[in-house]
Every structure is written in structure tokens, then in C-alpha cells.
Amino acid sequence: MHQRLTFSKKERLCSKKLTEKLFKKSHSFFDFPFKIVYYFASSTEILPADVPVQVLFTASKRVLKKAVSRNQAKRMMREAYRKNKMPLFEKLVESNKRLILGFIYNGPKGPEYSKTELKIISVINRLIQEVNREDKKSLNPSVNHQENIIKNSN
């Protein structure tokens, strides 16, 4: 079955509470020119049932002074994400996880679409690896306990 590559309202992160959690309790990494913040949602948090990921796109006003440039950067990120999100969706559905995700553009100038798309693909691949890591933690709690012991001893 071929799924339509859309980016619906349900997939957009609009909730203030979830946005605050994303920036307070999240994990993050850089893949220049993006900073990616993500948070695995618990089962108690309210997310639409049929959407495994809610996404936020933003561009820094400090870096891109003009609103036109910020809007263009966000538009490119949304389009690249929309076209390449299916592997992430499939992995999250398979592992029964929910993800709240933020893309922050921090590049020195407005992005080029081809470079933006390549970076978004690499970010999605890294997020799939993070989902795999979370699966391993939930399947083997003794490994998680051992990691905590090692962290606390250092």
C-alpha cells in the first residue's frame, strides 16, 4: 500500500505543554545546520492516536534576521521532512513509540533545498537509530541498570 506523503495538522506540534516538555526534558544533537531536539512521549501524554510523530520547525532570528529567510528555511525543512518521513514513521509504529521532535535551523545563511533534504534524511536515519536504542533499553532493563551504575561511578 502506498501512503500519501502529506504533512497534516495532527503531525504539527501545537501544544504549549508538549513544546515546553520538548525543550526541558529532551535529548538533542547537532547535524549542521540543524539542532535536533527530541523526546519520547510517554503513554499518558495526549497525542493523536494515528500519528507517531509530532514535529516543530523553527529558524533562529539571531541567525536569519529577515522573516522571509526564516520562513523560507522552515518551508524547506517541512518539505524535505514531508517527503522523507516514512522510514521514521514505520519504525515508530513497529516499536510502538511516540516521538515529539523539533528541527531548529542555525545555518549562517538561507538553506539550499538539496542540502537541506540530504541533512533531513541523515537526521531521520539517526532518529531511527535512537528508536532502536530505546527499544533495546526497554527490552533489557538489566543493561539500563548497568549503564546507570557506570554513569554514577564516574
Wavefront OBJ file of the C-alpha trace (Angstrom):
o trace
v 0.000 0.000 0.000
v 1.365 3.393 -0.988
v 0.867 6.110 1.577
v 0.415 9.730 0.631
v 3.277 11.991 1.597
v 1.394 14.664 3.496
v 2.111 16.838 6.483
v -1.206 17.201 8.289
v -2.251 19.399 11.175
v -2.104 16.371 13.524
v 1.610 15.993 12.779
v 2.428 19.572 13.772
v 3.420 20.248 17.340
v 0.968 22.887 18.555
v 0.546 22.067 22.232
v 2.299 24.525 24.569
v 2.701 21.843 27.237
v 4.359 19.410 24.838
v 6.548 22.172 23.397
v 7.747 23.054 26.914
v 8.458 19.389 27.634
v 10.331 19.120 24.346
v 12.748 21.847 25.358
v 13.025 20.885 29.048
v 13.209 17.073 29.053
v 14.565 16.404 25.603
v 17.656 14.866 24.117
v 19.408 16.790 21.369
v 22.131 16.588 18.769
v 23.593 18.804 16.072
v 23.770 17.967 12.401
v 24.869 21.271 10.933
v 22.933 23.446 10.127
v 20.267 21.852 12.328
v 19.866 21.313 16.021
v 17.509 18.433 16.623
v 15.631 18.104 19.901
v 13.522 15.027 20.529
v 11.547 13.486 23.320
v 9.953 10.045 23.515
v 6.409 10.658 24.731
v 5.007 8.502 27.498
v 1.706 6.702 27.119
v -0.002 9.191 29.461
v 0.669 12.197 27.233
v -2.073 13.195 24.869
v -1.079 12.787 21.233
v -3.292 12.000 18.250
v -3.744 8.225 18.061
v -2.848 7.781 14.408
v 0.311 9.959 14.392
v 3.563 8.550 15.825
v 5.469 11.855 15.500
v 4.641 15.481 16.160
v 7.123 17.954 14.701
v 8.098 21.566 15.276
v 10.156 23.582 12.764
v 11.863 26.807 13.718
v 14.622 29.084 12.489
v 16.738 31.319 14.674
v 16.049 35.039 14.461
v 19.582 35.667 15.674
v 20.999 33.913 12.599
v 18.418 34.704 9.923
v 17.494 38.332 10.513
v 14.796 38.626 7.850
v 11.435 36.944 8.320
v 11.427 35.995 4.642
v 14.619 33.965 5.147
v 13.283 32.288 8.302
v 10.020 31.365 6.590
v 11.893 30.002 3.570
v 14.116 27.861 5.812
v 11.097 26.458 7.671
v 9.267 25.793 4.395
v 12.258 23.850 3.047
v 12.586 21.821 6.248
v 8.875 20.941 6.201
v 9.006 19.885 2.560
v 12.132 17.735 2.997
v 10.644 16.136 6.125
v 7.308 15.510 4.404
v 8.979 13.693 1.505
v 11.304 11.557 3.665
v 9.443 10.819 6.907
v 8.049 7.351 6.119
v 11.007 5.244 7.387
v 10.796 7.034 10.748
v 7.010 6.576 10.898
v 7.303 2.876 10.086
v 9.996 2.307 12.731
v 7.995 4.127 15.420
v 4.802 2.202 14.617
v 6.755 -1.077 14.619
v 8.316 -0.354 18.022
v 5.126 1.219 19.438
v 6.863 4.501 20.354
v 5.678 8.115 20.097
v 8.108 10.944 19.340
v 7.994 14.686 19.770
v 10.554 16.303 17.510
v 11.957 19.769 16.888
v 14.098 20.964 13.980
v 15.953 24.221 14.663
v 17.757 25.832 11.725
v 21.012 27.524 12.771
v 22.802 27.959 9.428
v 24.667 31.169 8.610
v 22.516 31.926 5.549
v 19.339 30.713 3.926
v 19.412 26.997 3.088
v 19.565 25.329 -0.320
v 16.871 22.712 -0.791
v 19.150 19.899 -1.982
v 21.467 20.247 1.037
v 18.514 20.601 3.395
v 16.941 17.404 2.087
v 20.191 15.428 2.492
v 20.560 16.654 6.083
v 16.938 15.849 6.924
v 17.463 12.308 5.577
v 20.584 11.891 7.747
v 18.680 13.237 10.779
v 15.827 10.786 10.172
v 18.321 7.918 9.938
v 19.901 8.988 13.220
v 16.489 9.192 14.874
v 15.748 5.647 13.688
v 18.968 4.566 15.425
v 17.799 6.343 18.598
v 14.478 4.465 18.416
v 16.432 1.198 18.115
v 18.474 2.194 21.169
v 15.281 2.945 23.133
v 13.885 -0.460 22.115
v 16.968 -2.186 23.460
v 16.672 -0.293 26.748
v 13.032 -1.277 27.186
v 13.664 -4.920 26.248
v 16.662 -5.389 28.507
v 16.285 -3.403 31.758
v 19.405 -5.014 33.267
v 21.542 -3.285 30.616
v 19.891 0.010 31.517
v 20.638 -0.642 35.198
v 24.284 -1.420 34.380
v 24.583 1.809 32.358
v 23.269 3.772 35.359
v 25.808 2.125 37.657
v 28.639 3.015 35.273
v 27.426 6.627 34.981
v 27.132 7.003 38.751
v 30.594 5.577 39.414
v 32.259 8.197 37.163
l 1 2 3 4 5 6 7 8 9 10 11 12 13 14 15 16 17 18 19 20 21 22 23 24 25 26 27 28 29 30 31 32 33 34 35 36 37 38 39 40 41 42 43 44 45 46 47 48 49 50 51 52 53 54 55 56 57 58 59 60 61 62 63 64 65 66 67 68 69 70 71 72 73 74 75 76 77 78 79 80 81 82 83 84 85 86 87 88 89 90 91 92 93 94 95 96 97 98 99 100 101 102 103 104 105 106 107 108 109 110 111 112 113 114 115 116 117 118 119 120 121 122 123 124 125 126 127 128 129 130 131 132 133 134 135 136 137 138 139 140 141 142 143 144 145 146 147 148 149 150 151 152 153 154
